[in-house]
């Protein structure tokens, strides 16, 4: 099988919520020489986007979404283990990331964290449904260059705004980045975030620019 077919098999297995087939398809893709990150970034992320669309169209329901999220995390964990240990790039900066309070969505944030790590950032993940003060405390503790906040719902986007205000109030000068399904570049501009990233690849590119590495 060619690379595109191997990736498609991973994508299809996740959409079908077939854990066994998903793990096998991941193994096949790895055996076929596909990089673990590419499987996460392309196949798994695409599948989750499709699942989101199906949910929005009423063709998938919450219990199925929960299964999808669970098996995507398992597949991601398995693939992360396969990232070569000697892939240690030059250190570019320190990034604190989390999903704002009231919001339990953490798949995308996890993918961003993984990609940042393998690209040279020291990443501190403060988790999901995280009180804003926790972001600030961690940023102070590790002297963060960037704080990234994820929000997937229109109701929790306001947490991104409040976080930026809180960081300023506490005198932190680190850069800020936002992402998630609900926010947009326009929202980022409105709330004074330094950057918006639509996906994990863009998050890495933008983060590099923010620390002057590109
Ligand atoms: Co959830 N959910 N959900 N959900 N959910 C969404 C987000 C809706 C859009 C679905 C819909 O109704 N159309 C919707 C929000 C509507 C809105 O406000 N606009 C919604 C809702 C309403 C809810 C509940 C309220 C449902 C309920 O209980 N009635 C509930 C929320 C509870 C709460 O948070 N308090 C809920 C629950 C769930 C789960 C638990 C079943 C599950 C989450 C599991 C988990 O994350 N551990 C879930 C899921 C999976 C989704 C959808 C289907 C997929 C989200 C996802 O993982 N996408 C989503 C539909 C959708 O997004 N279209 C739906 C894939 C990842 C890879 O994409 O966008 O998260 P991403 O991340 C990208 C990108 O945004 C960027 O890079 C990532 C990687 O490329 N990025 C960053 C993200 N964070 C970044 C941070 C940075 O610094 C930089 C870049």
Boltz pocket constraint, residues with backbone or C-beta under 6 A from the ligand:
constraints:
  - pocket:
      binder: B
      contacts: [[A, 45], [A, 48], [A, 49], [A, 51], [A, 52], [A, 53], [A, 55], [A, 56], [A, 62], [A, 65], [A, 66], [A, 69], [A, 97], [A, 98], [A, 102], [A, 103], [A, 104], [A, 105], [A, 106], [A, 107], [A, 108], [A, 109], [A, 111], [A, 112], [A, 147], [A, 148], [A, 149], [A, 150], [A, 151], [A, 152], [A, 153], [A, 154], [A, 155], [A, 177], [A, 178], [A, 179], [A, 180], [A, 181], [A, 182], [A, 197], [A, 198], [A, 199], [A, 200], [A, 201], [A, 203]]
      max_distance: 6.0
